[in-house]
């Protein structure tokens, strides 16, 4: 497996929450090299690695496959598409963006803006009042666009320098890539656990895929791989990780302290760079739903530091994906018992 190639392919797929078909199909294709793969009507992708033994606990490796975007809510008399955030898009970056409308055919559009020459002092778009110009009348638009169609900004993954990359959908295709990379590192090796995989749909709209997927797989332990905030030049280091300094291991009341400690000890014993991410309640990730599945699942979060979250130009360090995958692989081989 080539990590950069895999991440590029994953990020290129369209997969706004609730419409993950393209992204799920690509993830399933990549996962088949390591596992028996199945999908469900919800858009989740499942993988069973090897033969599961009754004497072993099952470890779930999970990451979400959906991405943030927008959804069409109305077509104006002038043919403009009114859009609303689908999954928490940072609306500050929308004005004048080129977007793709996933209608009955793929359409290129532009988010409308008022030229600065015509703006009144302090004038700006109000939250939720964004419109897309697709160059059509209302009658033309209604033939190719339906209310509820998804809209997204389609940036291709680019290398900024060496191991630093930028793209849309790094949240959380980087987590998917980390799970695949961990499985690649485990090929031909014995593990202390049965390994299951879940690439979950609809995380950005309420961790819904993780809830149904974890119920189906019924694991004993789970690792939710996601992204978290990397410091730029504004935020406090207390609230952020540092890009390039390793995987962020979650510690929170809603997580299993025993499992968090086991991953910290595994990182120490294996000389894998890591950071501690302390959360004072829920994590805001799929871990929140996985941990309360059935009678409870011991769950931990592993997060990849990410700049500019929920924008089309997210940035991360490929080394942090590798550190995350290495930590998962070492733990799965029983580096530190729990």
C-alpha positions in Angstrom: 0.0 0.0 0.0 1.2 3.5 -0.8 -0.1 5.8 1.8 -0.1 9.0 -0.2 -1.8 7.3 -3.2 -4.5 5.7 -1.0 -5.2 9.0 0.8 -5.4 10.8 -2.6 -7.9 8.3 -3.9 -10.1 8.5 -0.8 -10.2 12.2 -0.7 -11.2 12.4 -4.3 -14.4 10.6 -3.7 -17.7 12.5 -3.1 -19.3 11.6 0.2 -21.3 14.3 1.9 -23.2 12.9 4.9 -26.2 10.8 3.8 -24.8 10.5 0.3 -21.6 8.5 0.8 -22.0 6.0 -2.0 -18.9 6.9 -4.0 -16.7 7.2 -0.9 -18.0 4.0 0.5 -17.4 2.1 -2.7 -13.8 3.2 -2.9 -13.2 2.4 0.8 -14.7 -1.1 0.3 -12.5 -1.6 -2.7 -9.4 -0.7 -0.8 -10.4 -2.8 2.3 -10.9 -6.0 0.3 -7.1 -6.5 0.2 -7.2 -7.1 3.9 -10.7 -8.3 4.9 -13.9 -9.9 3.9 -16.0 -6.8 3.1 -19.7 -6.1 3.2 -21.9 -3.0 3.2 -25.3 -2.0 4.3 -28.2 0.2 3.2 -27.0 2.9 5.5 -23.7 3.4 3.6 -21.5 1.7 6.2 -18.6 -0.5 5.1 -17.7 -3.5 7.2 -14.5 -5.7 7.2 -13.8 -8.9 9.0 -10.0 -9.6 9.0 -9.1 -13.3 9.0 -10.8 -16.0 10.9 -12.3 -14.9 14.2 -11.6 -17.2 17.2 -14.0 -17.5 20.1 -11.1 -17.4 22.5 -10.1 -13.9 21.5 -11.7 -10.5 22.1 -12.8 -8.5 19.1 -11.1 -5.2 18.4 -13.0 -2.7 16.2 -11.0 -0.3 14.1 -13.4 2.6 13.1 -13.2 5.8 11.0 -16.0 7.7 9.4 -16.3 7.9 5.6 -18.5 10.9 5.2 -17.4 14.5 4.7 -18.9 17.9 5.3 -20.7 19.8 2.5 -24.0 21.5 1.7 -27.5 20.6 0.7 -29.9 22.3 -1.7 -33.0 23.6 0.2 -34.7 25.8 -2.4 -34.6 27.0 -6.0 -35.4 30.7 -6.5 -37.4 32.2 -9.2 -34.1 33.4 -10.8 -32.7 29.8 -10.9 -30.3 30.2 -7.9 -29.9 27.2 -5.5 -30.3 28.1 -1.9 -28.0 25.9 0.2 -27.5 25.0 3.8 -24.7 23.4 5.7 -24.7 19.6 5.8 -22.4 18.5 8.6 -21.0 21.7 10.0 -19.3 23.4 7.1 -17.3 26.5 8.0 -19.6 29.0 6.2 -16.9 31.7 6.3 -15.1 30.1 3.3 -18.2 29.7 1.1 -18.5 33.1 -0.6 -17.4 33.0 -4.3 -16.3 29.3 -4.1 -16.6 27.1 -7.1 -18.7 24.1 -6.2 -20.1 20.8 -7.6 -23.8 20.2 -7.4 -24.5 16.5 -7.3 -27.8 16.6 -9.2 -29.2 14.3 -11.9 -25.9 15.2 -13.6 -22.8 16.7 -12.1 -23.0 20.5 -12.3 -20.5 23.3 -11.7 -21.7 26.2 -9.8 -20.4 29.3 -8.0 -21.5 30.5 -4.6 -22.9 34.0 -5.2 -21.2 37.1 -3.8 -21.7 40.9 -3.9 -18.8 42.7 -5.5 -17.0 44.9 -3.0 -17.8 48.0 -5.1 -21.6 47.3 -4.5 -21.5 46.3 -0.9 -22.7 48.6 1.8 -20.5 49.1 4.8 -20.3 46.0 6.9 -22.6 44.0 4.6 -22.1 40.3 4.4 -24.1 37.1 3.9 -26.1 36.0 6.8 -25.7 32.5 8.1 -27.8 30.1 6.1 -28.4 32.6 3.2 -26.0 31.2 0.6 -26.9 30.7 -3.0 -25.3 28.9 -5.9 -25.4 30.2 -9.4 -25.4 27.3 -12.0 -26.1 29.6 -14.9 -29.7 28.3 -15.4 -33.2 29.6 -15.2 -35.5 28.1 -12.6 -37.2 25.9 -15.3 -33.8 24.6 -16.5 -32.5 24.0 -12.9 -35.6 22.0 -11.9 -34.9 19.5 -14.7 -31.4 18.6 -13.3 -31.5 19.6 -9.6 -33.7 18.3 -6.8 -34.2 19.7 -3.3 -31.9 17.7 -1.1 -29.1 17.3 -3.7 -25.6 17.6 -2.1 -23.1 20.4 -2.9 -19.4 20.4 -2.2 -16.2 22.2 -2.9 -14.0 19.7 -4.8 -10.3 20.4 -4.1 -7.8 17.8 -5.2 -5.2 16.7 -2.7 -2.0 18.6 -3.1 1.5 18.2 -1.6 2.5 21.5 0.1 6.0 20.3 0.9 7.5 16.9 1.7 5.0 15.2 4.0 2.5 18.1 4.4 -0.7 17.8 2.3 -3.9 19.8 1.8 -7.3 18.6 0.6 -11.0 18.5 1.2 -12.3 15.5 3.2 -9.1 14.8 5.2 -11.7 14.7 8.0 -11.9 11.8 8.1 -10.5 10.0 5.0 -7.1 10.3 6.8 -8.6 8.1 9.5 -9.8 5.6 6.9 -6.3 5.7 5.4 -4.7 5.1 8.9 -6.9 2.0 9.5 -5.9 0.6 6.0 -2.3 1.4 6.7 -2.5 -0.4 10.1 -3.9 -3.4 8.4 -1.1 -3.3 5.8 1.4 -3.3 8.7 -0.3 -6.3 10.2 -0.3 -8.5 7.1 1.1 -11.9 7.9 1.4 -11.2 11.6 -0.4 -12.7 14.6 -2.7 -10.5 16.6 -4.0 -10.8 20.1 -7.5 -9.8 19.0 -10.0 -10.6 16.3 -10.0 -7.6 14.0 -13.2 -5.9 12.7 -13.3 -2.7 10.6 -16.1 -0.2 10.3 -16.0 2.8 7.9 -19.1 4.6 9.2 -21.5 6.9 7.4 -23.1 10.1 8.8 -20.7 10.9 11.5 -20.9 14.6 10.7 -24.7 14.5 11.2 -24.8 12.8 14.6 -22.6 9.7 14.6 -25.5 7.7 13.1 -23.5 5.1 11.1 -21.3 4.2 14.0 -24.3 3.5 16.2 -25.8 1.0 13.7 -22.5 -0.4 12.7 -21.1 -1.1 16.1 -24.4 -2.8 17.1 -24.0 -5.1 14.1 -20.3 -6.0 14.8 -20.6 -6.1 18.6 -16.9 -5.6 19.5 -15.3 -5.9 22.9 -12.9 -3.0 22.4 -12.9 -0.2 19.8 -10.6 2.4 18.4 -12.3 5.4 16.8 -9.8 7.1 14.5 -10.6 10.7 13.6 -9.0 14.1 13.4 -8.6 16.8 16.0 -7.4 20.4 16.1 -3.8 21.2 15.2 -2.4 24.5 16.3 -1.9 27.2 13.7 -0.7 30.6 15.0 -3.8 31.7 16.9 -4.9 29.0 19.3 -3.6 27.9 22.6 -1.5 24.8 22.8 -3.8 23.7 25.7 -6.6 23.3 23.2 -4.7 21.8 20.2 -2.2 19.2 19.1 0.9 20.0 17.2 1.1 18.7 13.6 3.9 16.3 13.1 4.4 15.4 16.8 2.3 12.2 16.7 -1.1 10.7 17.2 -3.4 12.3 19.8 -4.5 9.7 22.3 -7.9 10.5 23.8 -8.5 10.8 27.6 -12.1 11.6 28.6 -14.8 10.6 31.0 -16.7 9.0 28.1 -13.7 6.9 27.1 -12.2 3.8 28.7 -9.4 5.0 31.0 -7.9 1.5 30.9 -7.7 1.5 27.1 -6.4 5.0 26.9 -3.6 4.0 29.3 -2.9 0.9 27.3 -2.4 2.9 24.1 -0.2 5.4 26.0 2.0 2.6 27.3 2.1 1.0 23.9 3.3 4.2 22.4 6.0 4.6 25.0 7.2 1.0 24.7 7.3 1.2 20.9 8.8 4.7 20.7 5.9 6.0 18.7 5.4 9.8 18.9 2.1 10.7 20.7 0.2 13.5 22.3 -2.5 13.4 25.0 -5.9 14.9 24.1 -8.0 15.6 27.2 -11.7 16.1 26.8 -14.0 16.9 29.7 -17.1 15.0 28.5 -18.1 13.5 25.2 -15.6 13.4 22.4 -17.7 14.7 19.5 -16.6 11.6 17.5 -18.1 8.2 16.7 -16.6 7.0 20.0 -19.5 8.5 21.8 -22.0 6.1 20.1 -19.7 3.1 20.0 -18.9 3.1 23.7 -22.6 2.8 24.7 -23.5 0.1 22.2 -25.4 -2.8 23.7 -23.9 -3.4 27.2 -20.9 -1.1 26.5 -17.7 -1.2 24.6 -14.3 -0.2 25.9 -13.4 2.6 23.5 -10.6 5.1 22.9 -10.0 7.8 20.3 -6.9 8.2 18.2 -6.8 11.6 16.5 -4.7 12.9 13.7 -3.8 16.6 14.2 -5.5 18.7 11.4 -5.5 22.4 10.5 -8.5 24.3 9.1 -11.1 21.6 10.0 -14.4 21.6 8.1 -13.0 23.7 5.2 -12.1 22.5 1.7 -8.4 23.2 2.5 -7.7 21.0 5.5 -4.0 20.4 6.2 -2.1 17.5 7.9 1.2 15.8 8.2 1.4 12.3 6.6 3.7 11.2 9.4 0.9 11.5 11.9 -1.2 9.1 9.9 1.8 6.7 9.9 2.2 7.1 13.7 -1.5 6.4 14.2 -1.3 3.2 12.1 1.9 2.0 13.8 0.3 2.4 17.2 -2.8 0.5 16.2 -0.6 -2.3 14.7 1.6 -2.5 17.9 -1.4 -2.6 20.2 -3.2 -5.3 18.1 -0.1 -7.5 18.4 -0.4 -7.3 22.2 2.4 -4.9 22.9 0.6 -3.8 26.1 -2.1 -6.0 27.7 -5.5 -4.6 28.9 
